[in-house]
Amino acid sequence: MFNLIFRKGAYADELSWYRIPSLLRQLNEDEIEKVGQLPKELVILSKYSIVGIGTVQKLFDQIKEKQLNSRVPEPVTSQL
């Protein structure tokens, strides 16, 4: 999960991270390009211009969604 990349075109395409272009641009300006480089307290990101708690929540939700979608499902075992 910590290898998810924020750079435009890097993870899948620029639509990969939607609804938060201003935040992503500002993260890139600060050379933050991977999830692992984010501060542990995501609320700190609300310091950026025109970024509020709602934008930080959208980022968190998208990271969570990408993490869930990237998990390899465990094999189903039958105990008959």
C-alpha positions in Angstrom: 0.0 0.0 0.0 2.8 2.5 0.8 3.9 2.4 -2.8 0.8 4.1 -4.1 2.0 7.1 -6.1 0.4 10.5 -6.4 2.2 11.8 -9.5 0.0 12.5 -12.5 0.0 9.5 -14.7 2.0 7.3 -12.3 -0.5 5.0 -10.5 -2.9 4.4 -13.3 -3.8 7.8 -14.8 -4.5 11.3 -13.7 -8.1 10.2 -12.9 -6.8 7.6 -10.4 -6.9 10.2 -7.7 -10.1 12.1 -8.3 -11.7 15.1 -6.6 -8.5 16.3 -4.9 -6.3 17.8 -7.7 -5.3 20.9 -5.6 -4.1 18.7 -2.7 -2.2 16.4 -5.1 -0.5 19.3 -6.8 0.6 20.8 -3.5 1.9 17.4 -2.2 3.9 17.1 -5.4 5.3 20.6 -4.9 6.5 19.5 -1.5 8.0 16.3 -3.1 5.5 14.0 -1.5 4.7 11.4 -4.1 4.0 8.2 -2.2 1.5 7.3 0.5 4.4 6.4 2.8 5.7 10.0 2.7 2.4 11.4 4.1 2.4 12.6 7.7 1.0 10.0 10.2 -1.6 12.6 11.2 -3.4 13.3 7.9 -5.2 16.3 9.4 -1.9 18.1 9.0 -2.6 18.2 5.3 -5.4 20.7 5.9 -2.6 23.3 6.2 -2.5 23.5 2.4 -4.3 26.3 0.5 -8.0 25.5 -0.2 -7.6 22.1 1.5 -10.0 21.4 4.4 -10.9 18.4 6.4 -13.3 17.2 3.7 -10.5 17.0 1.2 -8.3 15.1 3.6 -11.2 12.7 4.2 -11.5 12.2 0.4 -7.8 11.4 0.2 -8.1 8.9 3.1 -11.1 7.3 1.6 -9.4 6.8 -1.7 -6.2 5.4 -0.1 -8.5 3.0 1.8 -10.4 2.0 -1.3 -7.2 1.4 -3.3 -5.8 -0.7 -0.5 -8.9 -2.8 -0.3 -9.0 -3.2 -4.1 -5.3 -4.3 -4.3 -5.6 -7.1 -1.8 -5.3 -10.6 -3.1 -8.2 -12.6 -1.9 -7.5 -15.6 0.3 -8.2 -19.0 -1.3 -11.6 -20.4 -0.3 -11.3 -23.6 1.5 -14.1 -26.0 1.9 -14.5 -28.1 5.0 -17.0 -30.7 3.9 
